[in-house]
Amino acid sequence: MRRGFTVTELVVVIGIMIALAGVGIPIFTGMKSTAESAKCITRLRGLGTALESYLSENGNFFPRIKMGRKSHSGGNNVLEEVLGPYVDGPEVFQCPSDHTDYHKTGSSYFWNHRASGLKRTKVVMMGMSRGSSKIPLIHDKEAYHGDENGTNFLFLDLSAGKDLDFDVETE
């Protein structure tokens, strides 16, 4: 004779499944956030490649780009318009963790306007002399990746990462 499960056994199994789901969901969410941050860095590297092409065509001078805009109709000379011809598609301007800014403005990233129009070798920031290759050029508009995954940057040497580390001279 076949014996079925008792109500107690079913409740215990369901309780175990709920407990495992409670542990698994945060782990999955953290893995997703880390993966999106990595994809964001890859897209910043793509912008670095586009910027390298722009620099080679323009005597190693950075484009005159506004920091950003509040909406798609907020003006021109912004990152996505100036570098648009140098990328394969507009998705490179969207951080995968950004669900608002890109749709509102056309980009998830801000441009360091202090580099606008300057020759690549002349860009400085806060008196920085050593480690100037790590001056941020492009970065996330918001903290899309949460505290654990930080902010992503494209640096003056066109490398991308999340570590903002440079030397500042003090007198």
N, C-alpha and C positions, 0 to 999 in steps of 0.2 A: 504494500500500500504506500502511495506517495504522500509525503507530508509536506505541506506548504510552509511558508515563513510565518512566524508569529508577528503580531503587531510590535512587540518589543524589539525583535530583531530588525524589522523594517525601520523603526524609529532610530535605532542605533546606527544602522547603515546610512540613513539620510543625514543624521547628525554628523557622522564622519565626513560625508561628502560636502556638507556645508562648511565644516571646519577647514577642509582641504581647499575649497574654493576661496575661503576667506584669506588663506595664506597665499594662494596662487595668483589671485587678481592683483594685489600690490606688486608682486614680483613681475608679472607680465607688464603692468603699467610702467614700472621702472625700466624694463628692457625696451619697451616701445619708445620711451622718452630718450634713452641713450641712443637708440637706432636713429631717431629723428634728428638728434643733435649731430650725429656722425654724417647724416645725409646733408644737413645744413652746412657743415664744414666742406663737404664735397662740392656743394653749390657755390660756396665762397671761393673755392679753388677755381671753379669754372669762371667766376667773375675775375679772378686773378689772371687767368689765361686771356680773357677778353681785354683786360686792362693792359696786359703785355703787348697785345696786338695794337691797341690804341697808341701806346707809348712809342712803339717802333715806327708807326706811321706819322707821328707828330713830334719828332725830334727829342724824345724822352721827356716831354712836357705832359703833366697831368691835365685832364680836361677841366674846364671850368664848370663845376657841377654844384648845384645847390645841395644843401644838407639833406633835404627831403621835401615832401609836400603833404598837405592835409587831405587832398582828394585827387582823383584822376584829372580833374580840371584845374588843379592848383598851379599850373605854370609848366614851363619847360626847363631844359638844362638840368634835368634830374638824372640820377644814375641809370634808370631803366631806359631812358630815351637816348642818352649818350652812348651807352654800351650795348644797347639793343642790337645794332647791326653786327656786333662781334660775337653774339651768342646764338646757339641753335634754337632757342625758344624762350618764351617769357617765364617759364617755370623756374629757371635758374635764379630769378629774383624773389622767389618765395621760399622761405624757411618752412619745412614740413610741419613744424610745431606752431606756426602762425596761422590762426584761423580768422583773423580780422583785418590786420593792417594791409596785407597784400591785396585783398579784395577791395579795400577802401582806397588805397593809394597807388597800387601797382608795384610795390616793393616791400619786402620785410626788413630792408637794410637801410642804414644811414651812411652817408658819405662824410668823411672828415673834410669839411670845406676848407680847412687850413692848408690843404694840399692843392686846392684848385688853382690851376694855371701855373704852378711851380714846376721847375725842372726837378726830376726825380732826386737828384743829388742835393737839392737845396731845401728839402722838407725838414723842418724841425718842429719840436713840440716841447713846450715847457723847459727850454734850455737843454734839451737832451743832446748829448754829444756822443757818448758811447752807447752802443746797442740801438742806434737809430733805425736799424733794419726792422725793429719790432714796434715802430710807430703804427698805430692802427689807422688803416685807410677806410675800411668798410666794416660795419659791425651790426649786430642785431638791433632793431629798434626797441625791442622790449626784452624782458627776461622770459623768453619763450620756453626755455629749457628747465626752468625752476632753479632753485638754489644748488641742487646736487650736480647739475650739468653746466652751470655757468652761462656765460655769454660767449658767442663765437665772433672771431675777428679775422679779417684779411689784413695782413701787415704790409709795410713798405717794401719788404723783400718779396712780396706776393706769396708768402706762405700763409697758411690758414691754421687756426687753432683757437684754444680757449684760454690760454695762459697769457695774461697781460703782464709782462715783466720787462722793465727797461730801467736804465740808470738815469738819474737826474742830477746835474751838477748843482751843488749848493755853495754859496760863498760865505 
